[in-house]
Amino acid sequence: MAEVQQGDGGGGGGRHKKKRAKKGSTHIDMTPMVDLAFLLLTFFILTTTMYKPSTLQLTFPVPQDEQQKKDLEKVNNALTVFLTKNDQILYYRDAFKPGETQLARTNFNKITELLVTENKSTFDQVQALKRRFNANEIDQIAYDTLKNNIEKRPEALFVIIKPDKDAKYRNMIDMVDEMDISGIGKFAVQDTIKPDEQALLDAEKLKF
């Protein structure tokens, strides 16, 4: 604001002077900002969703009682596959019989053909069902229900997957994918190998 000052002299006119504003120091109170930062931090901590790693869901069989073990010894149309080193697969059919069972060898390039051959009746029926679905003769719900019934029949192939310590995690993923490709709805993953099976498996692994 301008201010007019009068001179002290007699008849002389006074000089007009402009009063300079005082320069104040600039200071920002950061206390409210700190409070706001803590409020936002608390809000995001309480409302955020923690990251959950994506994993493959595996269902392991429940422990078997004595009757179930006896029934397993009589199992028919079963295939036990061992996933091992160098992407190799060893397998045997039906129940394991010490001194009699021999392991056959294949790999992931030939496993689809093997599974389809072992499960041919079920595979053919599933393929016929797919053709009906693609021709819009049945809807998705009917297709899923009929497919499940076909794959779960008693005479359908039952596959037991047993990876050993030399197998890769990718081998396990690929084998589970093969179950769907080959129309196999009955399969189980076991993380234990019987001593007799392990001895036979170790002997075969020495050949490659």
C-alpha positions in Angstrom: 0.0 0.0 0.0 1.4 3.3 -0.9 1.9 5.9 1.8 2.4 9.7 1.3 4.9 11.4 3.6 4.9 15.3 4.2 8.3 17.1 4.2 9.3 19.3 7.2 10.5 22.3 5.1 8.7 25.6 4.8 7.1 26.2 1.4 8.8 23.3 -0.3 6.6 20.5 -1.5 7.0 17.1 0.2 8.5 14.1 -1.6 6.3 11.1 -2.4 7.8 7.8 -1.2 6.5 4.3 -1.7 6.8 2.1 1.4 8.3 -1.3 0.6 6.6 -4.4 1.9 8.5 -6.5 4.4 9.8 -9.8 3.0 8.6 -12.6 5.2 10.2 -16.0 5.4 8.4 -18.8 3.4 7.4 -21.8 5.6 5.0 -24.7 4.8 3.6 -26.7 7.7 4.0 -30.4 6.6 2.3 -31.9 9.6 -1.1 -32.3 7.8 0.7 -33.9 4.8 2.3 -36.5 7.1 -1.1 -37.3 8.7 -2.6 -37.7 5.2 0.2 -40.0 4.0 -0.3 -42.3 7.0 -4.0 -42.3 6.5 -3.6 -43.3 2.8 -1.0 -46.0 3.7 -3.3 -47.5 6.3 -6.2 -47.5 3.9 -4.2 -49.3 1.1 -2.8 -51.9 3.6 -6.3 -52.7 4.9 -8.0 -52.8 1.5 -5.4 -54.5 -0.7 -5.5 -58.1 -1.7 -2.3 -60.1 -1.1 -0.8 -61.9 -4.1 -1.5 -65.5 -4.2 0.9 -67.7 -6.3 -0.7 -69.7 -9.0 -0.1 -73.5 -8.5 -1.3 -76.7 -10.0 -4.0 -78.4 -8.0 -3.1 -82.0 -7.4 -5.4 -84.5 -5.6 -3.6 -87.3 -3.8 -5.4 -90.5 -3.0 -6.5 -91.1 0.5 -4.7 -93.7 2.6 -6.0 -97.1 1.7 -7.3 -99.6 4.2 -6.6 -103.3 4.0 -9.6 -104.1 1.9 -8.8 -101.4 -0.6 -5.2 -102.7 -0.8 -6.6 -106.2 -1.6 -8.9 -104.7 -4.2 -6.0 -102.8 -5.8 -4.1 -106.1 -6.2 -6.9 -107.3 -8.4 -7.1 -104.2 -10.4 -7.5 -104.5 -14.2 -7.1 -102.1 -17.0 -4.7 -99.9 -15.0 -1.5 -98.3 -16.2 1.2 -97.2 -13.8 3.7 -94.7 -15.3 7.0 -93.5 -13.8 8.3 -90.1 -14.8 12.1 -90.0 -14.6 15.3 -88.5 -16.0 15.9 -87.4 -19.6 12.1 -87.0 -20.1 11.8 -90.8 -20.2 8.7 -92.7 -19.1 8.6 -96.2 -17.7 5.4 -98.1 -17.2 3.7 -101.4 -16.4 0.1 -102.6 -16.8 -2.3 -103.8 -14.1 -1.1 -104.6 -10.5 2.6 -104.9 -9.6 3.8 -108.4 -9.0 7.3 -108.7 -7.6 9.5 -111.0 -9.7 7.0 -110.9 -12.6 6.3 -107.3 -13.5 8.6 -105.8 -16.2 8.9 -102.1 -17.1 8.4 -100.9 -20.6 9.9 -97.6 -21.8 8.6 -94.7 -23.8 8.9 -90.9 -24.0 6.7 -87.9 -24.4 6.8 -88.1 -28.2 5.0 -91.5 -28.1 3.0 -91.3 -24.8 -0.2 -90.0 -26.5 -0.2 -93.0 -28.9 0.3 -95.4 -26.0 -2.5 -93.9 -23.9 -4.9 -93.8 -26.8 -4.2 -97.4 -27.7 -4.6 -98.6 -24.1 -7.8 -96.5 -23.8 -9.1 -97.0 -27.3 -12.7 -97.9 -26.5 -13.2 -94.9 -24.3 -11.2 -92.6 -26.6 -13.4 -93.5 -29.6 -16.6 -92.9 -27.7 -15.3 -89.5 -26.6 -14.4 -88.5 -30.1 -17.8 -89.5 -31.3 -19.3 -87.4 -28.6 -17.2 -84.4 -29.7 -18.5 -84.8 -33.2 -22.0 -84.6 -32.0 -21.2 -81.5 -29.9 -19.4 -79.8 -32.9 -22.5 -80.5 -35.0 -24.7 -78.8 -32.4 -26.6 -82.0 -31.7 -26.0 -81.6 -27.9 -25.2 -78.6 -25.8 -22.2 -78.0 -23.5 -23.8 -79.3 -20.3 -24.9 -82.5 -22.0 -21.5 -82.9 -23.6 -19.7 -82.5 -20.2 -22.0 -84.9 -18.5 -21.8 -87.6 -21.1 -18.1 -87.3 -21.4 -17.6 -87.6 -17.7 -19.8 -90.7 -17.6 -17.8 -92.3 -20.5 -14.4 -91.6 -19.0 -15.4 -92.8 -15.5 -16.8 -96.2 -16.6 -15.3 -99.2 -14.7 -13.8 -100.6 -17.9 -12.1 -97.2 -18.8 -8.3 -97.0 -18.3 -7.1 -95.9 -14.9 -3.6 -94.2 -14.9 -1.4 -93.9 -11.9 1.3 -91.3 -12.3 4.5 -91.6 -10.1 7.3 -89.1 -10.6 10.6 -90.0 -9.2 13.4 -87.7 -7.8 14.9 -87.3 -11.3 11.7 -86.1 -13.0 11.2 -82.5 -13.9 8.2 -80.4 -12.8 7.4 -79.8 -16.5 7.1 -83.6 -17.0 4.3 -83.7 -14.4 2.4 -80.9 -16.2 2.8 -82.5 -19.6 1.5 -85.9 -18.3 -1.6 -84.3 -16.7 -2.3 -82.6 -20.0 -2.0 -86.0 -21.7 -4.8 -87.3 -19.6 -7.3 -84.9 -21.2 -5.8 -85.3 -24.7 -6.2 -89.1 -24.5 -9.7 -89.0 -22.9 -8.6 -90.4 -19.6 -10.9 -89.3 -16.8 -9.5 -91.7 -14.1 -6.0 -90.9 -13.0 -4.1 -90.3 -9.7 -0.8 -88.8 -8.8 1.2 -90.5 -6.1 4.4 -89.1 -4.6 5.6 -92.5 -3.2 7.1 -95.4 -5.0 7.1 -98.9 -3.4 10.6 -100.4 -2.7 10.0 -103.2 -5.2 9.0 -100.7 -7.8 12.0 -98.4 -7.0 14.4 -101.3 -7.3 13.0 -102.2 -10.7 13.0 -98.6 -11.8 16.6 -98.0 -10.7 17.7 -101.1 -12.7 16.0 -99.8 -15.9 17.5 -96.3 -15.4 21.0 -97.7 -15.7 20.2 -98.5 -19.3 19.9 -94.9 -20.4 
